[in-house]
Amino acid sequence: MDTLASLDWSLVQAFLAVAETGSLSSAARQLGRSQPTLGRQIRTMEAQLGADLFHRQPRGLALTETGNALLSPARAMREAANAMALAAAGREERLEGSVRLTASVAVSVFHLPRILTAIRRAEPRIALELVPSDRSSNLLYREADIAIRMYRPTQQDLVTRHLGDTAIGAFASRDYIQRRGLPRGVAETATHDLIGQDRETLLLDGMRALGLPATKDMFAFRCDDVATSWQLIRAGAGIGFIQRSLGQRDPDLVEIDLGVSLPTLPVWLTAHEAMRRTPRIRRVWDLLAEALVPAMDLRR
């Protein structure tokens, strides 16, 4: 740890990113730096330590014995640096500055534009950064200040609030219904063109929990991106499964009565405990909570 402490923190960041991703290209994307820059930083760190940190392999980089020994203390440095940043940021008293949000692609595309526009009008001194992603951002490393999750986070030092559950429904376009007819019940719906997920299993798991013999082969169209699946439904590709709060607002869509209740998705608002006390983040948190409940028709 003493040896690492004398290094420039940017070098240690580069080392950790390469060690955890296994390649310069992936680490460069993670840190927002160029691949040549990361390569130079790794070589500089190796020169200062007088030891090789990685084995160069055809498919990436693997830690040497020395590199592996430094991994744990380097992570401890990252934890300490992040704790310092969070403590400092949490003491900011101004109702101005930037608030970085992350949410699923579906929530970001279909719900947040209007909500964030209203928040910006209410608080024009707060700049809003939105990261649409179905990947879980790490609030402990300040990849985001506030996260909207479809599951309850379990990390320590996080503040969470369950806003409610959003219902899922089966929908098809009016054009599709005119061509294929309106199915009644699960069995008849299963004979239609269905739009489902590709690698994700959330929909299949939910259908199986209802006792339905669901497999990926039953889907005529498969796509894991919710926004694209929505457009497939609207284009008349088949029957798909989306948030009821979205489908019921679209005059071009018809809801299919399956005769069973589909699983619901929980919606959680999450922030780091230290950041939650920051006035601008607390303000955005409160405005988000107030707006998301009616926008997503959340039920407790």
Buried (B, 14 or more C-beta within 10 A) or exposed (E): EEEBEEBEEBBBBBBBBBBEBBBBEBBBEBBEBEBEBBBEBBEBBBEEBEBBBBEEEEEBBEBBEBBEEBBEBBBEBBEEBBEEBBEEBBEBEEEEBEBBBBBBBBBBBBBBEEBBEEBBEEBEEBEBEBBBBBEBBBBBBBBBBBBBBBEEBEEEEBBBEEBBBBBBBBBBBBEBBEEBEBBEEBEBBBEBBBBBBEEBEBBBEBBEEEEBEBEEEBBBBBBBBBBEBBEBBBEBBBBBBBBBBBBBEBEEBBEBBBEEEBBBBBBBBBBBEBBBBBBBBBBBBEBBBBBBBEBBBBEE
